[in-house]
Amino acid sequence: MKSLKWIVPALAAIIFVMPVFSFAQELRVGGELWNRWTYQTGKSGNDTVTKKNSFALERGYFDLRPKFSESTSGRFTVDMFSTDSQKDGAGLKLKYGFIDFKDLIPIKDMTFTAGLQKVYFGTIYDWDYTLIGKAPTDEYKVATSADYGLTLNGQLPAGFGEYAVGVYNGEGYKAYGKNLNISPEFLGNVRVVPIAGVTLGGSFMTNSVDADDAPTYQKQVLMDGMARLAYGPVDVWMEYIYKDVEFPNVAGGVSDYTANGFMVMPIISLRSLIDYDIQLIGRYDRWDATDDAADKHLLNAITGGVNYNFMHDAKANPKMQLQLNLVQKAYDEDESAAGYANKAKDTTTVMMQLKYKFDNTIK
């Protein structure tokens, strides 16, 4: 029964917030589950060995979205998952817990959001997992996908784009209590649509995180540039990330460093060409952290994927998705010979995942 311990705090959290939601005009109840098989091989000496072969519930969202008025709404989301990293084989996190106020400030299409919410940096805040893998800023631990804070976010006039400015704790939604940062994080993000089908954007964030190997905080400056080209069945995403880290007053040989990388991800939707809702996806990542003395690595990663979307609702949105991904990660051989601190080795990973969603609105 130990593996079910997480159910108690989950039910307690839901019971706690339900009386608040009873005052809502309507309540949307939903969820999403990811059942995944993962098979990974890698090198052990001169041999190729199986490093992982497992089935798991990688993510299970339970989502409550109350609407209190035409201008005020909220969201409460619990993330439940099975993982080897937890003693009992299962875990629980609060993913979102915020309130949106659309008319608090008299500016058209502006929303004030307070609470545990999305971090509007790069592509991480609207990453929809067309591929199984994470957004680059999440994958390479540049920015977290959610954090506690306050933001002003909204649409630019005439559909010209979107923006967000905010202040966050800076440690992400997984941190709590003594792990919370004493230095806040400031963020700005903007995307513009100069012509139909073209989106250009940029993000800037000052961050400060607790260093694993030093009794102080890392001061970080994070920058991101993105572009999206969408025409007919072709949708191409591009992203560049830059990270500048400073260790103030740190002894023990830990030095300042920079890291950078980019991603290109083309998506081809075949639904308009054939009778099935199928997507073909590719992705290329390059992440260069060779300047980091504590965790050197230069990574090239290639991903190929196929999605089959089915069980569409009345709005033609799929409620189920079957995904197949092949991921090859290769670390630069010359740099590896010099000795990566993290002893990174090449891997090949196959993942198959069935995702399904549900939602219902209670008036």
N, C-alpha and C positions, 0 to 999 in steps of 0.2 A: 504493500500500500504506500510505501515511501514515494513512489513515482507520482502519486496523486496529490502530494502536499501543496502544489501550486494552485489547486482548485480552491482551497480555503481562502487565500487572499484575493483570488479573482472574484469569487462570489461575494466576499465582504465588500470589495470595491464597487461592484455592481449594485448591491443592496444599498450602499451608502449614497450613491448618486441617483437612484431611482426616484426618491421623493422629490428631488429638485426637478427632474424631468416631468413629473406629473403636472407641473404648472405650464408645460409647453402646449402650444396650439396643436402641434403634431410631433410625432416621434418616428424617425426612420431607424429601423433595426436591421443591421446587416452583418455580413462577415465574409471572410475569404480564407481558403485553406490551400496550402501547397504541399502535395504529397510528391516526394522526390526520391528517385534512385540515382546514386552516384557511384561511378566506377573510376578509379584513378590509378595510374601507373607512374612510376618514376625510377630513377637510377639508385642502385645500391652497389657501390663499387663499379664493376663493369657489367652488371646484370640489370635487366629491367624487371622490377617486381611490382606486385599489386600493393598499393598503399592504402586503398580504401575501396570497400564494396558494401554499400549499405542502403537500406530504405529508411526514410525518416519523414516526419511531418515538420518541414523546415519552418513553416510559419502558419499560424492560425489567428487571424484577426477576428475580434468580436467588436462591433461598432455600433454606438448609439449616437444619433444626431438629432437633438431636439431643436425645434423652431419655436421660439418664444413670441416673436412678432415678425412683421414683414421685414424688419431691419435688424433683428437680433436672433442669432442662432448659435449653436455650440456643437462640439464633437468630443466624444469620449471613446477612446479605442484602446483595447487590451491586446497585446501581442503574446500569444502562447506558442511554444515550440518545444520540440524534442531535440536534445543535444548531448553529446558525450562530455561537454564542458561542465555540465551540472551533475552534482553528486547523485541526485535522484533521477537523472535521465530526462528531466523536463524543466522548462523555465517559463517565467512570466515577466513581462515588462509592460509598463504603461507607455504607449506609443504617442497618443495625443490626448490632450485635455484642455480645450481652449474655448473661449467665447468670441464670436465675431460681432462687432457693432458697426453697422453700415452708415448710420446717420449721426454718430457721435461728433464727427467733425464735418462741418458744412462744405465739403468738397465732393463734387460729383464722382461717383465710382470709386471712392476711397473707403477702405475697411480698416478699422482698428481691431487688432487681434491680441488678446491677452491670454497667456497660459502656455502649456506644453504644445508646441506647434512646429510647423515645417521651418527648416532653415533655407532661406531663399538664396542659395549660392549655386552658381553653375547650372547643371542639369539635374542636380540631386532632388530638387523639390517637385519636379514633374516627371521623374523617371518612372515609367510604367512597366518595367521589367518585360519588355518585348523579348529581350534575351533574359536568361535566368540570372546572369551575373549582375553585380551591383553597378551603380553609376560610378564613373572614375573617381570622383572626389570621395566617395564612400569606400570604394575598393582600396584606395591607396591612403586612407585615413587622413585625408586633407580636411574634410568637414563631415560633421555628423548630419544625419537626415532630419533630426528633430531635436529641439532644445526648449528650455523654459525661457520665456521672454515676452517682449512687447514689440509689435511691428505695426507700421502703416503700409498697407499694400493695396494696389488697385490697378485700374486700366488707364492708359494714356488716352487723350481725346481722339475721337474719330477712328477708334480701333487701331491706333498707331503702335500699340504695344502695351507693356506692363512694367510695373516698378515695385520695389519694396525697400524700406529702410527699417532697421530694427536694432534692438539691444537684447542680448541673450546672456545666460549664465556663462556659456562658453565651454562647458564640459559635456554637453549632449544629454540625451534623455536617460542614459544608463547610469549616470552618476547621481549620488544622493548623499545627504548628511555631510560627513567630514571630507568627502571627495569633491564637494562643490568648489568651484573656482572663486577666489576672492577678487579677481580682476574680470570685469565684464567684457563681452565681445560685441563689437559694433560692425554692422553689415549694411551694404548698399548693393542693390541689384537693379538692372534695367534691361529690357529687351524691346527692340523696335522692329516694326514690320514696314520697311520702306516701300516694298511692292508685294503684291499677293504671291505667296509661296516662298518668300525669303524672310528669315528672322535672324537678326544679329543681336548679340547681348554680351554683357560683361558684369562681373561681380567683384566686389572688394570687401575684404573682411580682416579686421584685426582680432587676433585670437590669443589666448594664453592658456596653456594646458599644463597640468602637473607632470613633470618629467619622471619617468620610471627609474632613472639611474642618478637622480640628483635631488636634494631637498629644496627645490625651488620650482619656479614655473618657466616653461619655454614661452618666450614672446614670439609671436608669429604674425607675419603679414601674408595674406593669401589673396591671389588674384586669379581670375578665370575669364576666358573669352569663349563664346560659343557662336555657332552658325548652324542654321537649318535651311535646307533646300527641299521643298516638297512640291512636286509636280506630278499629277496623275497618280500612277501606282508606285512611284519612286519617292522615297523619303530618306534624305541623307542628313545625319547629325555629325557635327564636328565640335571638338572641345579642346582647349588648351588650358593647362593649369600650371601655376607658379607658386612656390612655397618658399618663404624666407624665414629661417628660424634663428633666434638669438637666445643664448643661455647666459643670463646676467649673473655675475658673481658666483660662477660655478667652478669648484675645484674637481680634480680627478680626471682631467684630460678630455672632458666633453667639450666640443667646440661648436661654434656657429656653423650653419650649413644652408644650402639651398637645394631644392629639388624641383623638377619640372617634368611634364609629360603631356601627351595628347592622345586623343581618340578619334577615330573615324568609323562611323557605323551606318552603312546603307541598308535600307529596308525596302523590299519589293513585295507589294500586296497583289496577289493573283485573283482576288475575288471578282474583279471586273472582267477578267479574262476567261475564267473557268467557273464551274458551278459550286466550287468549294472556297471557303474563307481560309486561304493558306497564305502564310508569309514566309519569305526567304530572307534571312538576316546574316550579315557579316559584320565583323568588328575587328579593328586593329588597334592595339594599345602599345604605347612606348612610355615607360616610366623610368626616369633617371634620378636615382638617389645616391649616386656614387660619391657625392660630396659629404654624405652623412657618415661620420666616423663610427657611430654606434650601430649602424644598420645599412651598410653599403649594399646596393644592388642596382643593376641595370637590366630591366625586364622588357622583353618583346612578347606580346601575347596576341594570338590569333584565335578568333571564335567564329564558328559557323553554326547556324541554327535554322530550324524549321518549326513553324507554329501551325497548328490546326485549330481554328476557332469554331465552336459549335454551340448549340443550344442558345440561339439568339433570342433576345426579348423583343417586345413590341417596338422598341426604338432601334432594333438591329444591332444591339450590343451583345457580344457573346458572354454567356454565363459560365462557360467552360472553355478551357484552353489546354491542349496537349502540346508540350514543348520538348524538342530534342536538340541538345547542344553538344558540340565538340570543342574543347578548349585546349590549346597548346601553349604552355608558358616556357619560354626559353631565356636563360640568363647568359649574359655575355661571357664567352669562354675565357677570353684574355683577363677580364676583371676577376673572374672566379679563380683563375690560377693564382692571382695575387692574393686571394683570400677574402671573400665576402665575410663580414662579421656575422651575418645570419645564416651562413652556409647554405644559401639557396640553391636548389637543384631543379632541373627541368622536369616538368610533369605533363602528362596528357590525361585529360578528364572528360568522361562522357557522362552527361546528365539527362535524364528523362523525367519530366514533371507534369503532373496533372493538377491544374488549378481550377477551382470552382468558387463562384460567388453566389450570395443570396442577399436579398433585401426586401423589406416590406415597410410601408408607411402606415402608422396608426394615427388616425385623426383624433 
